[in-house]
């Protein structure tokens, strides 16, 4: 007598947990970098100085954040940075990109299929987590004549880090998988249910 089959999805539970954790931590780091950059942009340039340690050697969190923020776009003395065609509003650290590339490699190695929500929120070119109004600009396009076809809506996310755009259909109904189609045909043959 052979072993019974495992229940679906229980095989790589630890892999799925790692993927979820990496996605959450990458999004958290992006949001934290955005908050630090926002506070640096709102603060006058004169007040930004290296952290001053107190007599006991403790550096306050606000001084630490101000000292390690990136310069404003276009103010870099590096010609490779200033000559770039893409200028972003904020500087984002590379750690979230590393986490999302780890996320995709784990999914590939464990042969876990990433959910569409996760896959659509990662830039294909630079692996930046695409968060609306933070790392990408999002808009809905309908290229049909006069926008008359509501199922032709496409969400376009333009990555602020590399400039690439990602297009995801929004209004279209997805085709049923082969198993579901076969089940509907079988039900139609057994009873009087019409196939879709």
N, C-alpha and C positions, 0 to 999 in steps of 0.2 A: 504494500500500500504506500503510495507516494504522499508527499507533503501537500497540504491544501494551499490554495493560492492566498496570498496576502490581500487584505482589503485595499481598494484603490486609494492611492495617495498616502498610505502609511509607510511605504518603503523608504522614501527619502524625506521623512518628516524633519530630520535635523538639517538637511540641505535647504528645505523651504524656510525653516526658521532662520538660518544664516542669511538667506536672500532677503527676507523681510527686515531683519535687523540692519543689514548693510544699507538697504534703501532708506529706512527711517533715519539712520545716523547721517547719511549723506544729505538728506533734506534738512535735518537739524543744523548741520554745519553751514549750509548755504544760508539759512535764515539767520544764524548768528553772525555770519560775515556781513550780511545785509544790515543788521542792526548796528554793528560796529562802524560800517561805512556811513550809515545815515547819521550817527552821532558825530562822526568826524567831519562830515560835510556841513552840519548845522553849527558846529563850533567854529569860532573865528580862528584864522590861521596863526595869530599871535599866541593863542593859548596852548597850541600843541607844542609840547617840548618833551625831551626825554624824561622817563619816570624819575621822580625824586624819591629816594628812599628815606623813610623816617629814621629816627635815631636807632630804632630797634631792627632796621633792615627790611621792614615790610613795605612793599609797594602796593599802592591802592589799585583796585581793579580798573578804574577809569583811566589812571595814568598809564597802566600797562596796555590797555586797549588803544589809547591814543598814540603810543609810541610805535606800535606794530601795525598800524594801518598803512595801506598803500597810498602813494601820492595820487593826486587827482589825474584823470586822463589827460594826456597831452603835455604833462609837465615833466615826464621822464626824460632824462638826459641820454638814454639809450636809443640810438637811431633805429634799431630793429623794432623797438616798441612804438616809437612815434611814427614810423613809416608804415605801420600796419593799416590795412584798408578798413578793418573793423575796429571801431572805438566803442567800448562799453561804458556804461554809466558807472559801474562799480567794479572793483577788483575782487575776484573770488579766489579763494585758495584752491590748490590742486588736490587736496585730500578728498573732497567729495567726488571728484572725477576718478580718483584711484579706487574709491569704494564702489562706484558704479561699474567700473571695469572688472573689479573682483566679482561683483554680483553677476555680471553676464558670463564670466568664465566659470563660476561655480554652477550656474544653470546649464552651461554647455557640458561640463565634465560629468555632472550627475544626471544629465539628460532630463532635466526638469523643464517643462515648457513654461516660460514666463507668461503671466497673465497680460492681456492687452493693455490694461491700465498701467502696469509697470513698464512695459516695453515702449509705450507711447510717450512716457515721461523721461526718456533718456535720449540725449542727442546721439545720432548715429556717427557723427564725425569726431566729436571730442569727448564723448561720454559724460557731459555735464548733465546733472539732473535738471530737467526743464520744469521750473516752477513759474507759473504765470505772474507777471509783473516783477519778478526778481531776476531770473536768468533767461527769460524769453518773453517775447511779445506775442500775444495770441489774438487771432482774429478769425471770423467765420467768413468763408468765401462761397459764393454760389455762381459758378461760371455758366450756368444754363441761361438761355435767352430770357431776359427780364427777370431772372431769379424765379421762374415759374415752377421749377421742379424742386420741391422741398427735400426730396431724398438725395439731391445732388449737393447738399451742404458739406463743406470740407473745412475742418479746423486746421489752420496753419499756424505753427509755432516757429518763430524765428529766433534762433539761439543768439544770445548777446555775446557769447564768448567767441564763437567761430564764424557766425553769420549764416550758417546753413539753416534751411527751413525744413520742417517736417510736416507732412500733410496727412491728416487722418480723417476718413469719412465719418460724418456724424449722423446724418439723417437716414442713411440707407439701411435696409433690413438685411442682415446677413443670411446667406443661404444655409439651409439645414445641412448637417453632416450626413454622410452616407448611411450611418446606422439609423438616424432619425427618419430619413427618407424611406429606407427599407421598412421600418416599423409602420410608417403611415400607409405605405402601399399594402403591407400585409393586413392592416386593419381594414383598409378599403376592400380588399379581396374577401375578408371574413364577413364583414358587415356591409352596411350601406353608407359608410362614411366616405366622403369625397376627398381625394388627395389634394393637397395644396398646390 
